[in-house]
Amino acid sequence: MHVLRIVTVGLVSAGLLGLTGCGPAEQHGGATALVIGNRQNMPAPTLTQAASTALKGAIERGDRLVIVSVTGEPRVVAQSNLACPYGTTKACEQFTKQRLAEIPSIVTKYPADAKEASLFSAIKVARDNISSLDGPKQIITIDSGLDTTGPLTMKDLSVLDSDPVAIGKELKAGHYSPDLNGISVLMTGLGQTAAPQGRLTSPDSARLTALWTDVLSEAGAVKPVQIAPDSLPAGPRAASLPTVGVTKRPAPPNPKNLCRQFRFNEAQLGFAPDKATFVDRNRARDALRDLAKGLKETGFNVVLTGTTAYKENNPANPLSKARANAAKGILVELGMSAQRILTQGVGIDWTGYRHPDGPVEAISMRLVLMDPTCPR
């Protein structure tokens, strides 16, 4: 009788699932990485039907199994050989059934041990640990996909308004993306949340799916990237789990409180990448409409400051200045007097600038700052 045994990385043993020996001749083997988020802000991980089906195939092939924990510092927590140690089909069928019955307990065995979460980085760890192995390769994720650190951080959900294909290309061009060529990816639990993380709206859930699909496809994953609809179980998470930041959209500007700085990133205003033109002019109008109305009623002047994520080659900062002017044009369309609006471009020379870790974080550095000149 083979007993389920979990082993930590680096220990020489019979394996994660208590397996020894070689499988029957028809098993050729491959590699499967199970990437598990078990933390605050997402439901407890569970083995969904889609994941069970994928793991059944892994056991029948005799895959090498690697388990990665999704945290702010993702790492391999266990690994094993899934090959059947018996020589008959009937015995191996029973072996597969036993392993599938045992694996669900593994899913909850490794709670997060570090703050924050980066599924993107965890997928890279998984890739690094299976890419050199022979045979078909797959990565199965059980995670909400709401990264709060790393190259795909989404602490500001307005980044979901950006072009997901462009983000995927930028991540690849900047060598942030893992090379997923030849690796299939199945994502379960995507967009599913638990308190204190708020529930995603249907549009944001769809945008999150599009972002992950395009980012992983650009990284070379076998198409299509599979997004399973299976639901994870609802319920509160243990307070002992490490803290994870809540991802949310910026609060809408309050036109009754105009004596402060307002920040609008390029996704909120809908700027085309590296341009001062709008992908959707109506998005910029919607973002600025209430402020324009409030400023018009109070008679305040306003200074618009354009910023960039990286230093501009021209000391006059033409891109950041042009974006400030584009935002001015929207305010004028909405009824403000052009004479009451001053524009400037400062590039990276502004309070609060930090060098971005990847193209997603760069979105939060490409801003139009709005400073009403309130009376003292």
Secondary structure, DSSP 8 states (H G I E B T S, - for coil): ----B---TT--SS-TBS--S---TT----EEEEEEE-STTS------HHHHHHHHHHHHHT-EEEEEEESSS-EEEEEEE-----SSHHHHHHHHHHHHHHHHHHHTT----SSS--HHHHHHHHHHHHTTSSS-EEEEEES----SSSTT--SBGGGGGS-HHHHHHHHHHTT-S---TTEEEEEESTT---TTS----HHHHHHHHHHHHHHHHHTT--SS-EE-----------TTS------B------TT--SS-EEEEHHHHTB-TTSSSBS-HHHHHHHHHHHHHHHHHHT-EEEEEEE-SS--SSTT-HHHHHHHHHHHHHHHHTT--GGGEEEEEEET-STT----SSHHHHHTTSEEEEEEE---
